[in-house]
Amino acid sequence: MPHRTLAPVFAGLRAGLHALFGGLLALVVVRVLLTNGPVLALVLAGLLGAVYLSGLWLARGGRSRAAVVWLAALTVVWAALVWLVPEAAYLVFPLFFLYLHLLPGVAGPLSVIGTTALTIAAFAVHGGLTVGGVVGPVVGAGVALLIGLGYSALERRAAEREALMAELLATRDRLAAAEREQGTLAERARLARELHDTVAQGLSSIQMLLHAAERADAEGPGIAHVRLARQTAADGLAETRRFIRELAPPSLDRGLGSALERLAAGWGAREHIPVDVDVDAAVSLPMDAQTALLRIAQGALANVAQHARAHRVGIRLSGDRGTARLTITDDGEGFDPRGAEDAASSTDSFGLRAMGERVDQLDGRLDVDSVAGSGTTITVTLPGATP
């Protein structure tokens, strides 16, 4: 939607120009009728009005080849009329503005000068060469040039202001999006802290107490229930810590590449599995896309640690033609992706489903290539990257 504050001014100027042309043309018709002028003059006046009306939309659209042709036809009809009716010379004034508006470069001012000379010659033919017949057209041409040049400068300034306004609005939208992203990240960090300080600590305490009870009464009748409760608490604590890790990713302040490198270093040291990281530092993505790719990398590494029995893992981030591609490979046991999707209760199924949901939210594509015994390759392709 345009935001040009000077649009009403330009519309008023155009309306005034059209009204001036119509009034002067009506004056010519009345003059011909009162003086019993030639019928050819009335025909030319009607033709001039028809040509003018037929090309109004061309003049509104600005400079084009069709507009130049229309203006040339208008000038030819006017020139023929001015030799029959001297009052038709006044129509040159609105023509001045059309020349300046539609003709490129110096063609506009040159056309103004040429039609001014033609008007003076027409006055000289009809009534002889007089001071008024020379000064009037010259002054009119000068005024038209000043107004036309001022109009062009005003229009350029309005276009610059419109571009600036559009840039400011786009910047405002980006700032609002960044604020929303920062708010989301802050809320996720708060939830991670709350889970850590409440649920995780509670489950850890329960696990410790049950472990102590198991040691104190290793052969008691209820020991099986104690062991089951302790194992359940341990599983709940592991899942809670996993949620905490997912809610609070490594900092993205220095970009996704640095976050992936830190994630790989920490995970590799913890799992004792070497991780090869290849990151294209030139790839730039919005914060939500960076967070999604980091989450997917975390989930993929978690699946490798739990199920793949891999000896080596690779993480590669690249960009090409406005897209970002994250590839995670391992040399583990592999699995059947379709079977994992069908097994709704399995951890792999949830991990792959979560990855797919994140990718779908960003209009991307998730490809899982895995064969039993041949490792796994997960490729995520997202649009919107800036190389």
N, C-alpha and C positions, 0 to 999 in steps of 0.2 A: 504494500500500500504506500503510495507516495506521500511525503511529508513536506511538500513545498509550500511554504507560507506565502510566497509571492504568486502562486497560481491564480488567485482572484484578480490580481493586478494585470497579469497577462491576458486573462479572459476579458477583462474590461477594455483593455487596449484593442484587442481584436474586434470586439463588438462595436467599439467606436469607429474603427476603420471601416467596417462593413456598412455602418449607418452613414458615414460620410460618403462612401462611394454611391450608395443607393440614393442619397439626397441630391448629390451632384448630377447623377444620371437622370433623376426626375426633373431637375432644372433644365437639362438639355431638351428633354421631351416637351416640356411646357414651352420652352423658347421656340422650338420648331413648330408647334401647333399655333402659337400666337402670331408668328411671322409667316405662316403659310409656307414653311420651308419644304424642301423636296421630300418626297416619300422615301427616297433612298436613305435619308438621314434617320427617319423613324425605324427603318429596317435595320440600319447599322446599330442604332441605340438598343433595339430589342436584342439583336445578336450579341452586342457587348454585354448586356445584362445576363443573357443565357450562358455565355462563356464564363462569366465571372461566377455565377452560381454553380456551374458544373464543376469548377475546380476548387471550391472552398475547402473540401476535405484534403486536397493536395497541399494547399498552403498550410493547413493545420498540421500536416505530417512533417513539415520541414523540407529541407533540400533533397531533391531527387531529380532524376532525368525527366520523369513525367511532369513534375512541377515546373521545370524549366520550359518544356514544350508548351504547357498551358499558359505560362506567362508570356511567351513569344506570340502565341495566338491572340492573347488579350491585347498586347501592344499593337499588333497589326490592325485589329479592328478599331482600336482607339485612334490610331494614326489616320485611318481612312475617315473616321467620323470628325476628327478635329479640322480637317480641311473643308468640310461642309458646314460645320457649326462652330463658330469661334468659342462659344461657352464650353464646349467639350474639352477645351484646354485645361480647365480646372480639375478634370478627372486625373490629371497627371500627379496630383498631390498624393492620393492614396496609392497610385502606382509606384511612387517613390519607395514607400515602405515595403511593398511587395518585392521590389528589386533588392533592397537591402536585406530582406529576410530570406529570400529563396536563392539568390545567386551567390556563388562562392567567391571568396577573395575580393579582388578589385573589380570583378565583373559588376557587382552591385553599384558602387559609386560611379563607374563608367557609364552604366545604363542611365543613372540619374542625370549625369551631365548630358548624355545624348538626347534624352527625351526633353530636357530643359531647352536645349538648342532647337529641337523640333517645335516646341511650344512657342518660343520667340518667333520662329519663322512663320508659324501659323497666324500669330497676332499681326505680324508685318503684312502678310498677304491680305488679311481681312480688313485691317484698319490702318495700315502703314506702320512704320517703325517708330515707336514712341518710347519715352522714358519709362512709363508705367508698364508697357508691354515687355520691357527688358528687366526692369527691377523686380517686378512681381514674381515671375518664374524663378529668377535667380535667388531671391530671398526665400521663396518656398522650398527650393532645392537645398539651400543651406540649412534651413530649419529641419527639413526632413533628414538630412545627413546627421545633424547633431542628435536628433531624437532617435534615429535608427541605430547609431553607434552606441548611444546610451542604453537603448533597449537590449542590444546584443551583449553589452557588458553586464547589464542587470541579469540577463538570462544565464550567462556563464557563472556569475556569482551564485545564482539560485541553484544551478546544477551542482556547484561545488558544495554548497550548504546541504543539498539533498544527499550527496555522497557521504559527507561528514556525519549527517544524522543517521544514515543507514549503518555506518561504521560504529557509531556510538551505541545504537540499538543492538547491533550484533555483539559488541563488547559487553553490554549489560547482560545479554542472554548468556554469554559465556561465563561471566562472573557469577550469575545466579546458579548456573549449572555446577560451577566449581564449589560454590557455597553448599549446594545440596550434597555434592559428593563428600565434601569435608564433614558435613553434618552426619552423613551416613557412616563414614569411617569413625567419627568420634563416638557415635552410638554403638557401633560394633565393638569398639575398644572398651566402652563402659560395660557392655554386656559380658565381655570376656573377663573383665575384672570382677564383676559381680559373681559370675559362675566360679571363678577361681577362689574367691574369698568365702563363698557360701557352700555351694553344692560340692565342689571338688574337695574342700577342706572337710566337710561332713563325711563324705564317702571315704576319705583317707582315714579319718578317725574311726569310723565303723570297721574298716578293714583291719586296722591295728588292734582294736578291741577283740574282734573275732579271732584274729590270729593268736592273741594272747590266751583267749579262752580255749582255743584248739590245743595249744601247748599244755595248758593246765589240766585238761581232762581229755587226754589223747585217746582213751579207751572207753569213755562214757557212752551211755545209750543215745545221747543226742548229738554225738560228734559229727555224724553225717550231715545233719541239718546245719550245724555250725560251719562245716566246710563248704556246703552249698551256699550259705549266706555270705561267707567270705569271698567265694569265687564270684558271686553275683555283684558284690560291692566292688571287687577288683575290676570286673568288666565294665561296670558303670563308671568307675573312676577313669578307666582308659578312654571310654567314649567321651566323657566330659572333657578330659584333657585334649582330645582330638578336636572337639568343638571349640575349645578355647584357642587352639592353634589356628583353626580356620577363621575364627572371628578376629584374631589379632595377627595379621600377616606381618612379615618383616617390613620395615619402613620403605615406602616407595618414593621418598623425597629425592633420591638420587637416580630414579628411573627404574624401569622394570628389569633392565639388564643387571644392575647391581643387586637388586632384590633376589633375582634368580641365582646369582653367584653366591650370595650369602646363604640362601636356602640350600643349595647344593653342598656347600662346604659344611654346614651344620649337620645335614642329613647324612652325608658321607662319613663324617667323623663318628656319628652316633651308630650307624649301621655297619661301619667298617666295609663299605663298598665304594670303590672309586667312581667319581662322577665327572664326565667330560662336559664342559660348558662352552658353547660357542654362541656368542651374543653379538648381534649387529647393533652397535651403540647408536647408529643413525636412525633407527626405527623409533618413531614417536607415536604414542597412542593416548586417547583420553583416559582419565583416571579409572573409570568403571571398567574399561577394557583391560587395563593393566592389572587391576585387582582380580578380574575373572581369570586371566591367564595365570597369575600367581596361584590362585586357588586350585586351578586345574593341575598345575605342576605339583602342588602339595598333595593333592589327592592321588595323582599318579605315583608319586614316590611312596606314599603310604601303602598303596596296593603292591608296589614292588617289594617293599619290606615285609609285608604280611604273606604274600602268596607266590612271588615270582622265583625266589631262590636264585636271584641273578648274581653274576660276578662283576658286572660293569653296567653303568647307566650313562646315557648321553642326553643332554638337553641342548636344543638349538633354537635360537630365536632369529628370524630373518624377516625381511620385508621386500615386497616387489609390487610395483604398480598400484600403490594405495592399499595393499593388504599386508597384514602381519601373519606370520606362520610360526607356531610353536610346535616343535617336534620332540617327543620324549621316547627314547628307545631303551630297551634292556635286552640282555641275552639270557633271560630266564626260561622257565618252563613253558610259558605261553598258556593260552586258554582259548576256549571257544566263545567269541564275543556274543553270538546269538544265544548260546546256552546261558551265558551269564545274564543277559537281559531277561530271559524267561524265568530265571530263578530270582523271584522278587525279594526273597528274604535274605539273600546272600550279601556279603559286604561288597563284593565286586559289582553286583547289580546296582546297589545304591550308589557306589562311586561313579560308575559309568552314567547312570541316570542323572546324577547331580551335574556331571560335566556337560552332558547334553543339554540340560536345562539352562546352564549358564551360557553356553554357546548360542542356543536359540534366542535368548533374550537380547543378544547383540547381533542377530542376523548373520551368524557365522556358520561354519561347517565343522563337524567332528568326524574324523575318520579313525577307526580302530582296526589295525592290521595285526592279527596274532594267529599263530598256528602252534598247536601243542608241540613242545620241544624245540621251537625255533624262535622264542622270544616274542616281544610285543613292541609295536610302534603305534603311538598315539599322536595324531596330527590335528592341530586346531588352526583353522584359518578364519581370521576376522577382518572385516572391511574397516576403512577409516584410518589406516596408518598413514603417517607423513614421513616419506623417506628422506 
